[in-house]
Amino acid sequence: TTQNLRDRSASGTHLNTGAAGAGSPNGKPITYRSAGVDIDAGEALVQRIKPYCKRTQRSGCFGTVGGFGGLFDPKSAGYSHDALLCAGTDGVGTKLMIAQAAGYHDGIGIDLVAMVVNDLVVQGAEPLFFLDYFATGKLSVDAGVAIVASIAKGCEESGCALIGGETAEMPGMYGPGHYDLAGFAVGAVEKEHLLPKLDLMGPGDKLIGVSSSGIHSNGYSLVRKLVFEVAGLTWGGPAPWESEAMTVSGSLLTPTKLYVKSCLPLVKKQLLKGMAHITGGGLIENIPRVLPESLSAQIDLGSWELPPVFKWLAQTGRLDVRELSRTFNCGIGMVMIVSPSDEAAVIESLRAAGEQAFTIGTIANRDAEPVVLANTAAWNL
């Protein structure tokens, strides 16, 4: 069980035994294990991940281990009957292929949690509970423990309970060593804290960018093509964009940053008018999702330093500023819209929480494009 449950299923395996003894040349029974599904391995995984999942318990957790569904009491978590629930789901994408090739799974679960809970907090919601789906062709208990333990770590760092999950062993569906992950989370938000506040936004509002930890979990199909096909680098070789010695896989597997604990206090103090999680589509596609159609984001690209990994990707792929900015986060994982009078307080709060935060632009009346990139020469691409 991850917290209250962890089911096991198997699909893609069909046995037609026919007459008695016909399915096996030596007359032995054809078992689930001989078909590729090891129930004992699944149970071993369940027992080993229990301590990790128990650490994620928080107020609101309800019920006992072994149920068919995870239970949660929002009232016990401090929410009123008028609070709204906010749900999200996501995966990690082809970043998983790097983890699988490198045999390093200790951070990939944090990516999974971050991609979901960061989407909740931008709507003002506190993540309450999380469920994961882990599918593989043949279950490696050690790899499974590392993956679920890192999911639990991401939940713990986000104040989110891991109350359920599914491990699906599906022979023939995935190649050796391959697996896929999906995550689902539910949060809650009081109506007065709901974001974005479109009616409060106006020209002159400030855009505050919060730094990313790296590429996060988007654009890895392009990353893999540029790194391994175009540049010919190897998983274990040195990463040419890093100033300190680090392997390619070590750099590319840096976990996605979790923004819940640094951003949620600002929501509850009502210092924010909107937030955008910079995921697939980069700065250009994500910021407009939290703007009214009458306003645009004017971004000064000289207001923060483009991290070396993005400059390397741009130069290797001959990407211009716009293509880079609509594919990757470019060093900014979260963008906030605030009143000029709250700008200093928001930046101070973020920095006190350990974040790097900068004013990266302003809100203006929209003429044509919802995002205008200014000072593009600053990136020297």
N, C-alpha and C positions, 0 to 999 in steps of 0.2 A: 504493500500500500504506500502511496506517496504521503497521504495524510489520513484521509478517511477511506480511500480506496486506491487500488491500482489493478485494473482488469488486464487480462491477457487474452488475445485473440489470434487466430491464424486464418489466413485467407489464401486463395490461389492454389490450394492443395486438394486434389480430387482423387479419391481411390475407388476403383471399381474392382472389387475382389472376386466377383463371379462365384464359381463353385468353391467349396471348402478346400483350402490348401492350394488353389490354383494361382494365387497371387504371389507365392514365394516358392522358388525352386527347391528349397530345402524343407518346405512345410512349416517354417516358423511363422509366428504371427507378424503381420505388418502393422506396426504401431505408429502412433503420432510422431514419435521420435525418429523412426526410420524414414518417415516422410519429410523430416527436416525441422520439426517443431519440438523443442526440448522444454517440456513443462518444468522439469526440475531446475533447469537454468533460470527460468523465469521466476520460480519461487526463491531461488538464491538471490536474485537481483532484488526482489521485494524486501527480503530480510536485511540486506546490506544497505539499502537506501533509507530505511525507516529513521535512523538517527538524524540524517541530514534534513529530512522533511519535518521532523518534530521541531527542529529549531526555528521553523518559519511560523509556528503558531502565534496568533495575535488575538486581541479582543475581537469577539464575533465568531470565532471558530466554535462549531457546535457538532455534537455527535461523536460517535466512536469509530474506531478503525474497523474496516471490513464491510462497510455499507455499499450499496450499489450507486450511491451518489454522494457528493460532498455537500455538507450543510454549512450555512453561514447566517448569522443573525445580525443584520445591519444596525438594529437598535442598540445591541450590546457594543457595537463599534462606535456609538455616539451619534448616529444619524437619525434625523427626524422622519416622521411618516411622509413628509413632503419631499424628501430627498429623491433625486433622480439616480437611476442606475445607468452606468456607462460601460459598454462592453467592447472588446477589441480582440482581434486575432491576427496572427502573422507567423512568418517562418524566418529562417536564416538565409535561405537562398543558396547560391552556389559557393558561398564561403565554406559550406559544409565539405565541399570537395577538397579544399585545402586541409582542413582538419583531418579528414579521412586519409589523405595521402601522407600527411606528416605523422599520423598516429597520435595526434595530440588533441584531446577532447575536453581538457580541464576548464576552458573558458567559453566554449561554444554555447553552453546553456545560459550564460549571462547575456550573450547576444540575443537569444530567443526571448528572454524576459524583457530585456530593454526595448526590443522592437515593439512589444505590446504595451508595456506600462508607460513608456514615454508618450505613446499615442493617447493614453487616457489622461495623463496629467495636463496635456495641452488643452483639454476641455474643462479643466478645473477639478477633475475627479481624482480622488485618492484610490489607488489600486487596493482592493480588499482581498481578492483571492485569485488564484491562478491554477490552470490545468494544463498538462502537457500531453502531447501525442508523440511517441517515439516508435518509428517503424523501421524494421531491418530485415534482411534476408535470413541471417543466422545470428542469433544473439550471442554477443561476447559479454559476459557478466562484468568483466573489469571495465570495458569501454562503457557499458551501460551505467555502471556506478559513477564513473567520472562525469558522464553527461548529466545524469539526474542530480548529482551532487552540485554541479555548477548551476543547474536550474534553481536548485534550492538556495544556493548562495545569492543568485540574482534576486530571488524573492525576498530573502532575508534583508538584503541591502535596500530593498524598496518598501519594506514594511508590509509585504504582501504574503498571504498564507498560501502554501502549496497544498491544496485540499484534495487533489485527485489527479489521475493520469491514466494513460493507456500505453502498454508495451505490446506492439504487434510484431510477431515473428512470422514473416511471409516468405517461405522458400520460393525461389524463382522470380520474385518480384524485384528484388534488389541483388546486385552483384556482391561478391565477397568483400566484406569490410565496409559496405555502403549502408547508409541509413538516412532517414529524413526526420525532421522535427517540425512540429507545429505547436503553437502556444495560444492559449485563450485566457483572458482575464476579465474580471468584472470589478468596476470601481463605483464609488458613490460621490455625489456632489450635491450640496445644498443649492437651491435655485439661485440664490443671490451670488454664488461664487462661479456660476456657469460661464464658460468662455467659448467663443470670443464674444466681446461686448461691442458688436458692430455699430450700435447707435452712439457709442461714446467716442469712437475713433474720428479723428479729423486731421487736416493738414497741420504739420508741425509736431505731431507725435513722434517720439523717438523709437528707433529700432535698436534693440540691444541684442548682441550676439553672444552666445555662450559656447566656448570652445568644445570641439569634439576630441575624442581620444585617438582619432585616426580615420580610416575609411568607414568605420562602423560596419554595417551589413548590407550595403547597397552598391551596385555597380561591379560586382565581382566577376560577372561574365566577361566584361571588358578588362578588368584587372588581370584575370588569368590569361587572357589572350595576349595582352601587352607584356606581362612579366615572363610568361613561359614560352609563348610562340614567337613573339616579335623579338624580345630581348634575349631569349634563350637561357634565362636564369633557372636555377634549381631550387627545390624546397630547402635544402640544407645549406645552400651557398649564402654568402654575405649579401645583405640588402644594401644596394648602392645609395639609397636615399637616406639611410640612417647615419647620423653623426657618430654614434657609438656602435661597437660591434654587435650585430644582431643578425640572425638568419632571416631569409626571406619569409619562411613560414611563421617564424616568431613575430615578425613585424606585422604581417598581414592578418594574423590571428589575434591581434590586440582586441580585447572585447569592446563592444559598444558601450558607451558611457550611459549610466543610469542617472536620470535627472530628477527623479521624484523628490528626494529629500532636500535638494537645494531649491527646487522650484515651488513645491507645494506651500511652504510658508508664505511666499509672495502672493499666491492665490488667496489664501485665507485672510491676508491683510488687505486684499482687494487693491493691490498696487499694479495689477496687470489688466490691459484691455484685450490682449490676445497673445497666443503663443503658437508657433509652428515648429513641429518636429521635422528636421531636415533629413529626409530619407530618400527613397527613389524619386528622381525628378529634381533633386538638389534644391538650391535656393530659388531658382526660377519657377519651379512648379509647385513648391510647397507653401511659400509665403502667401500667394494669392488665395489659398484655401481658407484663410482667416481674415480676409479683407473684404469690405463692401466693394461693389463694382465701381463705385465712384472714386476710389482711392488707389494709389500705387505706392510701392515701396521703392525709394531711391537709395541705392546701396553704394557706399564708397568703398571700393575694393582695396584702397590704401589704408583702411582703418584697422586692419589686422594683417599679420604676415601669413601668406599662403604656406602651409606646411610642406616640407620637402617632398613627401610622397606624392602629393598632388602635382607639384611642378614636374617631377620625374615622369608621372603618367602622362601629363600634357605634352611634354617634349617627346616622349617615346611614341605616342600615338598621334603627334602633330595636331592636338586638339586646341581649338581657339578658346577664348575666355567663356563664351556663351555655352559651347558644348560641354566644357568642364563643369560649369555652374549648373547645368541642367542634368548632370549625371551624378555628381558627387557632392558631399557636404562642404568640401573645400575648407575644412577646418572649423566650421560653425555647425554645431549639432542641434542648437535650439535658438530660435529667434523670438524675442518678446517685443510687444508693442506697448509703450508706456507714455504717460503724460510727461512733458518736459519737467514738471515740478517733482515727479517721482523718479526721474532718471538716476540721480546720485544715490538715492536710498536703495534702489533695486541693484545697482552695480555693487554697492557696499555689502549688501546682504549676500549676493552671489559669491563675492570674493571671500567673505567671512566663512562661507560654506565650502571653500576650497576650489571654487570655479575660477576660470579665467573668463572675464566678461568685458565687452567693449561696446561702445556706441558705434554702430556700423552704418547708420543712415537715418533717414527721416521718412515720414509719410507725407505725400503730396496729392493734389488732385490728379486724377488719371486723365492723360491725354490719349494714349494709345496702349502701350504695354503695361501690364500690372506690376512688372519688376523692371526697373531701369538700373543697369550696371554702369556706374561712373568710375573714372580714374582707372580704367582697365590697364593702362600702361604700368601700373604699380606691380603687377604680377610678372611682368617681364617674360612673357611666354613667347 
